[in-house]
Amino acid sequence: MPIPPRLLIFFGVLSLLVVSSHIYLYRRLVRDTSRHLLWRRVGLVLWSVLGATLVTARPLSALLPSGVTAVLSQFSWYWMGVATYLLLTVMTVGGVRGIADWIARRRAAPAAVPAPVSEERRELLARAGAGVALAATGGFSGYGMWRAFHPPVVNEVAVKLPGLPRALDGFTIVQLSDIHVGPLIQRRFMDELVARTNALKGDLVCITGDLVDGSVEELGPAAAALRELRSRHGTFFCTGNHEYLSGDLEWCEALPRMGVTVLRNRYVRVGDAGASFDLVGVDDWAAARSGFAQRQYDLTAATAGRDPSRASVLLAHQPAGWREQAQKAGMGLQLSGHTHGGQFFPFTRVVAAVWEHDAGFFREGDHSLYVSRGTGFWGPPLRVAAPPEIVKVTLLAG
């Protein structure tokens, strides 16, 4: 399958950022902290290897044995997390030093000539700054990794759903999203997640996309834990953008064998003849831009033939179409994910600035939206100021 141009551009930009950031870190943490030639040579080799690991881990996965690539991939994700916080803290320390120097110069007498700073003092200050940065990085990344692998928090929300029959008042949906089964999230994580989900005793379980980061062949055994999910009305799934990179057709064939009903631009009736509501599922909002125009978000097709007066819940991976599509189609509640709530600070603030509906519960008139921060994580195993979550939604009759 050809690689989409957008993905090539993304990896090209990412590679440029990786190389430039590792050069910067080498200068601040190695070159500036000592003039010793051996120290600088060892540091140059180390930072070159670390940078190359991030750039080459994915391409090498197609050439090396699976056992080797698994270790390389895991190491690269861990190092990406540490390197991100290391870069941020080193830049912050450098910025604080620059501001302090500027204030000192402003306070000096106008005619005074600043005394030259000795090389020994420069190295001392550089070492002190490096120590502070390393300590802060250890704190942030250590906590973030612990939080990423720690059991997700359970957030409960009650939603008034227009048209919901009184007999279904109190119906519960347990939402899982953005689990990202892959190099770091494996069967043990999934077994614990399934056990915690079952303990909530939901009437229905839904997975709103980005379940996997890899093929059925390599991740099927870990994802098979989903067979043990228990609820009165079953488990339902809609695709996320990562499914397209992992083989969406293959996964949508495999998931029903694991007891998961796949909703690709269609709806099902949940309940019985006496009381029911419509559960609608759509493909990912960005599928067309990713080169999958034949398998893209189509709410019109998903709701064809349904009675618009009936209560409805929409499963859509991204919250992007809530106002433009879901509200106009009369969807009472949309459950989404995708944003991860930014996953870790300071990207939590970036996502909040970019996405109008970044995480949590939103309501406009009779229409509600819940955006999950995700149950797992993607990329660096970090969760800082955006803990993973399982969402328990209680539907209330209007």
C-alpha positions as CSV (number, residue, x, y, z in Angstrom):
1,M,0.0,0.0,0.0
2,P,1.5,3.4,-1.0
3,I,2.3,5.8,1.8
4,P,0.0,8.9,1.8
5,P,1.9,12.1,0.9
6,R,0.7,13.8,4.1
7,L,2.3,11.0,6.1
8,L,5.6,11.4,4.2
9,I,5.6,15.2,4.9
10,F,4.8,14.5,8.6
11,F,7.8,12.1,9.0
12,G,10.1,14.5,7.0
13,V,9.3,17.4,9.3
14,L,9.5,15.1,12.4
15,S,13.0,13.9,11.3
16,L,14.2,17.5,10.8
17,L,12.9,18.4,14.3
18,V,14.6,15.3,15.8
19,V,18.0,16.1,14.3
20,S,18.0,19.8,15.2
21,S,16.8,19.1,18.8
22,H,19.5,16.5,19.4
23,I,22.2,18.9,18.1
24,Y,20.9,21.5,20.4
25,L,20.9,19.1,23.4
26,Y,24.4,18.0,22.6
27,R,25.6,21.6,22.6
28,R,23.9,22.5,25.9
29,L,24.5,19.2,27.9
30,V,27.9,18.1,26.5
31,R,29.8,20.8,24.6
32,D,29.0,23.7,27.0
33,T,29.6,21.7,30.2
34,S,33.2,20.6,29.6
35,R,36.1,21.3,27.2
36,H,37.5,17.8,27.7
37,L,37.9,16.2,24.3
38,L,37.0,12.6,25.3
39,W,33.8,13.9,27.0
40,R,32.7,15.7,23.8
41,R,33.5,12.8,21.5
42,V,31.6,10.3,23.7
43,G,28.7,12.7,24.0
44,L,28.6,13.3,20.2
45,V,28.4,9.6,19.5
46,L,25.7,9.1,22.2
47,W,23.5,11.9,21.0
48,S,24.0,10.8,17.4
49,V,22.9,7.3,18.2
50,L,19.9,8.5,20.2
51,G,18.8,10.8,17.4
52,A,19.2,8.1,14.8
53,T,17.1,5.7,16.8
54,L,14.1,8.0,16.6
55,V,14.5,8.6,12.9
56,T,15.2,5.1,11.8
57,A,13.1,3.0,14.2
58,R,10.1,2.8,11.9
59,P,11.9,2.2,8.6
60,L,14.0,-0.5,10.2
61,S,10.9,-2.4,11.3
62,A,10.5,-3.6,7.8
63,L,14.0,-4.9,7.5
64,L,15.0,-6.4,10.9
65,P,13.6,-9.5,12.8
66,S,10.4,-8.8,14.7
67,G,12.1,-9.3,18.1
68,V,14.8,-6.7,17.4
69,T,12.3,-4.2,16.0
70,A,10.0,-4.6,19.0
71,V,12.9,-3.7,21.4
72,L,14.0,-0.8,19.1
73,S,10.5,0.5,18.8
74,Q,9.9,0.4,22.6
75,F,13.2,2.1,23.3
76,S,12.5,4.8,20.7
77,W,9.1,5.7,22.2
78,Y,10.5,5.9,25.7
79,W,13.4,8.0,24.6
80,M,11.1,10.3,22.6
81,G,9.2,11.0,25.9
82,V,12.4,11.7,27.9
83,A,13.9,13.8,25.1
84,T,10.8,15.9,24.8
85,Y,10.9,16.9,28.4
86,L,14.7,17.3,28.3
87,L,14.4,19.7,25.4
88,L,11.7,21.7,27.1
89,T,13.5,22.0,30.4
90,V,16.9,22.8,28.8
91,M,15.2,25.6,26.8
92,T,13.4,26.9,29.9
93,V,16.6,27.0,31.9
94,G,18.4,28.7,29.1
95,G,15.6,31.2,28.8
96,V,15.6,31.9,32.6
97,R,19.4,32.5,32.5
98,G,19.0,34.8,29.5
99,I,16.4,36.9,31.3
100,A,18.5,37.0,34.5
101,D,21.5,38.2,32.5
102,W,19.4,40.9,30.7
103,I,18.0,42.2,34.1
104,A,21.6,42.3,35.5
105,R,22.8,44.3,32.5
106,R,19.9,46.7,32.8
107,R,20.6,47.3,36.5
108,A,24.3,47.9,35.9
109,A,25.6,51.5,35.7
110,P,25.3,52.9,32.2
111,A,29.0,53.6,32.0
112,A,30.1,50.4,33.6
113,V,32.0,47.9,31.4
114,P,30.7,44.4,32.0
115,A,33.5,42.1,33.3
116,P,34.3,39.2,31.0
117,V,32.9,35.9,32.1
118,S,35.7,33.2,32.5
119,E,35.5,29.9,30.8
120,E,35.4,28.2,34.2
121,R,32.4,30.2,35.2
122,R,30.6,29.5,31.9
123,E,31.1,25.8,32.4
124,L,30.0,26.0,36.0
125,L,26.8,27.7,35.0
126,A,26.2,25.3,32.2
127,R,26.6,22.3,34.5
128,A,24.2,23.8,37.0
129,G,21.7,24.4,34.3
130,A,22.1,20.9,33.0
131,G,21.6,19.5,36.4
132,V,18.4,21.4,37.0
133,A,17.1,20.3,33.5
134,L,18.0,16.7,34.1
135,A,16.3,16.7,37.6
136,A,13.2,18.3,36.2
137,T,13.1,15.9,33.3
138,G,13.4,12.9,35.6
139,G,10.5,14.2,37.6
140,F,8.1,14.9,34.7
141,S,8.9,11.9,32.6
142,G,9.0,9.5,35.6
143,Y,5.5,10.7,36.8
144,G,4.2,10.7,33.2
145,M,5.3,7.1,32.6
146,W,3.8,6.0,35.8
147,R,0.5,7.7,35.1
148,A,0.4,6.3,31.5
149,F,0.6,2.7,32.6
150,H,-1.4,3.2,35.8
151,P,-5.1,2.2,35.6
152,P,-7.3,4.8,33.9
153,V,-9.5,7.0,36.0
154,V,-13.2,6.4,35.7
155,N,-15.2,9.6,34.8
156,E,-19.0,9.4,35.1
157,V,-21.4,11.7,33.3
158,A,-25.2,11.8,33.1
159,V,-26.7,13.0,29.8
160,K,-30.3,13.8,29.1
161,L,-31.0,12.2,25.7
162,P,-34.0,13.6,23.8
163,G,-36.5,10.9,22.8
164,L,-35.1,8.3,25.1
165,P,-37.9,6.0,26.3
166,R,-38.6,6.1,30.1
167,A,-38.0,2.4,30.2
168,L,-34.3,3.1,29.3
169,D,-33.8,5.9,31.8
170,G,-30.5,5.1,33.5
171,F,-29.1,3.0,30.6
172,T,-25.3,3.0,30.9
173,I,-22.6,3.1,28.2
174,V,-19.0,2.5,29.0
175,Q,-16.7,4.3,26.5
176,L,-13.2,3.2,25.7
177,S,-11.2,5.3,23.2
178,D,-7.7,5.6,21.8
179,I,-6.3,2.5,23.5
180,H,-3.5,2.2,20.9
181,V,-2.6,-1.4,21.3
182,G,1.0,-1.6,19.9
183,P,4.6,-1.9,20.9
184,L,4.0,-0.7,24.5
185,I,0.4,-1.6,25.2
186,Q,0.1,-5.3,25.1
187,R,-2.0,-8.2,26.4
188,R,-1.4,-7.5,30.1
189,F,-2.6,-3.9,29.8
190,M,-5.7,-5.1,27.8
191,D,-6.6,-7.8,30.4
192,E,-6.6,-5.3,33.2
193,L,-8.5,-2.8,31.1
194,V,-11.2,-5.4,30.3
195,A,-11.5,-6.4,34.0
196,R,-12.0,-2.7,35.0
197,T,-14.5,-2.2,32.2
198,N,-16.5,-5.2,33.2
199,A,-16.5,-4.1,36.9
200,L,-18.5,-1.0,35.8
201,K,-21.4,-3.3,34.7
202,G,-22.3,-1.1,31.7
203,D,-25.3,-2.0,29.6
204,L,-23.2,-1.4,26.5
205,V,-19.5,-0.9,25.7
206,C,-18.2,1.3,22.8
207,I,-14.7,1.8,21.5
208,T,-14.5,5.1,19.6
209,G,-11.5,4.5,17.4
210,D,-7.7,4.2,17.5
211,L,-7.8,0.8,19.0
212,V,-4.5,-0.4,17.4
213,D,-1.2,0.7,16.0
214,G,-0.2,-2.4,13.9
215,S,-1.5,-5.3,11.9
216,V,-3.9,-8.0,12.9
217,E,-1.1,-10.5,12.6
218,E,1.1,-8.8,15.2
219,L,-1.5,-7.4,17.6
220,G,-4.3,-9.8,17.3
221,P,-3.3,-11.8,20.4
222,A,-3.3,-8.6,22.5
223,A,-6.6,-7.3,21.1
224,A,-8.2,-10.7,21.6
225,A,-8.7,-9.7,25.2
226,L,-11.8,-7.8,24.0
227,R,-13.5,-11.2,23.8
228,E,-13.9,-11.1,27.6
229,L,-15.8,-7.8,27.6
230,R,-19.3,-8.3,29.2
231,S,-22.3,-6.1,28.8
232,R,-26.0,-6.7,28.2
233,H,-26.1,-5.3,24.7
234,G,-22.5,-6.0,23.5
235,T,-19.5,-4.1,22.4
236,F,-19.4,-1.7,19.4
237,F,-16.6,0.0,17.5
238,C,-16.0,2.8,15.0
239,T,-12.8,3.4,13.1
240,G,-10.2,6.0,14.0
241,N,-7.4,7.5,11.9
242,H,-4.9,4.9,13.2
243,E,-6.9,2.0,11.9
244,Y,-6.3,3.2,8.4
245,L,-2.6,3.0,8.9
246,S,-2.9,-0.4,10.5
247,G,-5.2,-2.1,8.0
248,D,-8.8,-1.0,8.6
249,L,-10.3,-3.7,6.4
250,E,-8.4,-6.5,8.1
251,W,-9.2,-5.2,11.6
252,C,-12.9,-4.7,10.7
253,E,-13.0,-8.4,9.7
254,A,-11.1,-9.5,12.8
255,L,-13.0,-7.6,15.4
256,P,-16.4,-9.4,15.0
257,R,-14.5,-12.6,15.7
258,M,-13.6,-11.0,19.0
259,G,-17.2,-10.2,19.9
260,V,-17.0,-6.6,18.7
261,T,-19.7,-5.2,16.3
262,V,-18.2,-2.8,13.8
263,L,-20.3,0.3,12.8
264,R,-19.0,1.7,9.5
265,N,-21.4,4.4,8.4
266,R,-24.4,2.5,9.7
267,Y,-26.7,2.3,12.7
268,V,-28.2,-0.5,14.9
269,R,-31.2,-0.5,17.2
270,V,-30.3,-1.0,20.8
271,G,-33.0,-2.3,23.1
272,D,-36.2,-4.3,22.3
273,A,-39.6,-3.7,20.7
274,G,-40.8,-2.0,23.8
275,A,-38.0,0.6,24.2
276,S,-34.9,1.3,22.2
277,F,-32.6,3.9,20.7
278,D,-30.4,4.1,17.7
279,L,-26.6,3.6,18.0
280,V,-24.9,5.2,14.9
281,G,-21.2,4.7,13.9
282,V,-19.2,6.5,11.3
283,D,-15.8,6.2,9.8
284,D,-13.0,8.6,10.8
285,W,-13.5,12.3,9.9
286,A,-10.1,12.6,8.2
287,A,-10.1,9.4,6.2
288,A,-10.5,11.2,2.9
289,R,-7.5,13.5,3.6
290,S,-5.4,10.4,4.5
291,G,-6.0,8.8,1.1
292,F,-9.0,6.6,2.0
293,A,-11.8,8.5,0.1
294,Q,-13.8,5.2,-0.4
295,R,-14.0,4.6,3.4
296,Q,-14.7,8.0,4.8
297,Y,-17.1,9.7,7.3
298,D,-20.6,9.6,5.9
299,L,-23.3,10.4,8.4
300,T,-25.9,10.6,5.7
301,A,-25.4,7.0,4.7
302,A,-25.1,6.0,8.4
303,T,-28.6,7.4,9.2
304,A,-30.4,6.5,6.0
305,G,-33.8,5.1,6.8
306,R,-33.9,5.9,10.5
307,D,-36.7,7.8,12.2
308,P,-35.1,11.2,13.2
309,S,-37.5,11.5,16.1
310,R,-35.9,8.5,17.8
311,A,-33.2,8.9,20.5
312,S,-29.7,8.5,19.0
313,V,-26.1,8.1,20.1
314,L,-23.3,8.7,17.6
315,L,-19.9,7.1,17.8
316,A,-17.4,9.2,15.9
317,H,-13.7,9.1,16.5
318,Q,-13.0,12.8,16.1
319,P,-15.2,15.6,17.6
320,A,-14.6,17.7,14.5
321,G,-18.0,17.0,12.9
322,W,-20.2,17.5,16.0
323,R,-21.6,20.9,15.1
324,E,-21.4,20.7,11.3
325,Q,-22.8,17.2,10.9
326,A,-24.1,15.5,14.1
327,Q,-26.2,18.3,15.4
328,K,-27.8,19.0,12.0
329,A,-28.6,15.2,11.7
330,G,-30.3,15.3,15.1
331,M,-27.8,13.2,17.0
332,G,-28.6,13.6,20.7
333,L,-25.2,12.5,21.9
334,Q,-21.8,12.1,20.3
335,L,-19.0,10.1,21.9
336,S,-15.5,10.9,20.5
337,G,-11.8,10.8,21.4
338,H,-8.8,11.5,19.2
339,T,-7.4,14.5,21.0
340,H,-6.0,12.6,24.0
341,G,-6.6,15.9,25.9
342,G,-3.1,16.8,24.7
343,Q,-1.8,13.7,26.6
344,F,1.0,15.5,28.4
345,F,1.8,19.1,29.5
346,P,2.5,21.5,27.8
347,F,0.8,19.9,24.7
348,T,-2.4,19.9,26.8
349,R,-2.5,23.7,26.4
350,V,-1.7,23.4,22.7
351,V,-4.6,21.0,22.1
352,A,-6.9,23.2,24.1
353,A,-6.0,26.1,21.9
354,V,-6.4,24.2,18.6
355,W,-9.5,22.1,19.4
356,E,-12.7,23.9,20.4
357,H,-13.8,20.6,22.0
358,D,-10.5,19.2,23.3
359,A,-11.7,17.0,26.2
360,G,-14.7,16.5,28.5
361,F,-18.4,17.2,28.3
362,F,-20.0,19.8,26.0
363,R,-23.7,20.7,25.5
364,E,-25.5,22.9,23.1
365,G,-29.3,22.9,23.3
366,D,-30.5,19.3,23.0
367,H,-27.1,18.1,21.7
368,S,-24.3,16.7,23.8
369,L,-20.7,15.7,23.2
370,Y,-18.2,13.9,25.3
371,V,-14.6,13.8,24.1
372,S,-12.5,11.2,25.9
373,R,-8.9,11.9,26.8
374,G,-8.2,8.3,25.7
375,T,-7.8,5.1,27.6
376,G,-4.2,4.4,26.5
377,F,-1.6,6.6,24.9
378,W,0.1,7.1,21.6
379,G,3.8,7.7,21.0
380,P,5.8,8.6,24.2
381,P,4.3,6.7,27.2
382,L,3.5,9.9,29.0
383,R,0.4,11.2,30.7
384,V,0.9,14.5,32.5
385,A,-2.1,16.7,33.4
386,A,-4.3,14.5,31.1
387,P,-4.8,11.1,32.8
388,P,-6.2,8.3,30.8
389,E,-9.8,7.6,31.3
390,I,-12.7,5.2,31.0
391,V,-16.0,7.0,30.6
392,K,-19.3,5.8,32.0
393,V,-22.2,7.6,30.5
394,T,-25.7,7.3,32.1
395,L,-28.5,8.2,29.7
396,L,-31.5,10.0,31.2
397,A,-34.9,10.2,29.6
398,G,-35.9,13.7,28.5
